[in-house]
């Protein structure tokens, strides 16, 4: 008798579907795209390798694919960064 795992289903399938749904839902477009965002370097590298989205200090979640030097710094990211730096 075939089990859920033999058929590629079960919790593994649910986990993959949930991860994809969350990634699709949490990746954002909009005004945030007009800015360069602050993200830890290790997360940028991880995203480049895995293709997974990153989360900026301001909360924006996206997969980086543009040269950040082309855009001004996100004011929300800058504010959070300065507060963290001052602590």
N, C-alpha and C positions, 0 to 999 in steps of 0.2 A: 504494500500500500504506500502511495506517495504521501509525503508530509509537506507542510507549507514550505519548509526550507528547501525541499527537493524541487519545488516548483518555482523557487525564487521569490516566494511570498513571505508571509509571516511578519515578524517584527522588523526584520532587515528591510523589507520592502516599505513598511510603514515609516521607518526611520528615514530612508532615502526620500520618500515622498514628502515627509514633513520638513526635512532640511531644504529641499528644493522650493517648497511653498514659502517657507520663511525667507529664504534668500530672494525669491521673486518679489515678495510683499515688502520687504524691508529696503530693497534697493530703490533709491529715490532719484527722480529727475526734477528739474525746476530751477528756481533762482539760485540754489546752491551751486549749480554748474557754472555760474559766472565768477566763482572764486576759487582760489587755491586754499586747501584745507590742511590743518595740522593733524598728522597721523604718525604714530611711532614708526621709525624706519624699519624695524623688524616686521611690522605688519604690512608695509609696502612691499618688502621683499617676498614675504609669504604670499601675498596676493599675486605678485608677478609669476610665482612658481605654480600656485594652485588655481589661480583664477577666481578665488573667493573674494567677496567684497570686504572692504575695510570700513571702520567707523571712525569718523573725525571727532575731534574734541567737541564740536558743536552738535554732534549727534547724527549728522548725515552719514548714510551708509550707501556705498557705491563701489564699483570696480574701477579703479583708476585706469585711464587710457589716454590721457592728454598731458602735455608738458605744463606743469603747474606754474612755470615762470611766465606764461602768457597771461595770467590772471592776477588781479589784486588779492591780497590775503583776506580770507573770510573774517569779518569783524567779530563774529561770535567765537570762532576758534581762537582769535588773538586775545580776546577778553578772558577766556577760560585759561589759556596758556599763561597769561600774565598773573592771574590769581594763583595758579599752581606754583609759579616761579617765586612769588612773594612769600609763600608759606614756608 
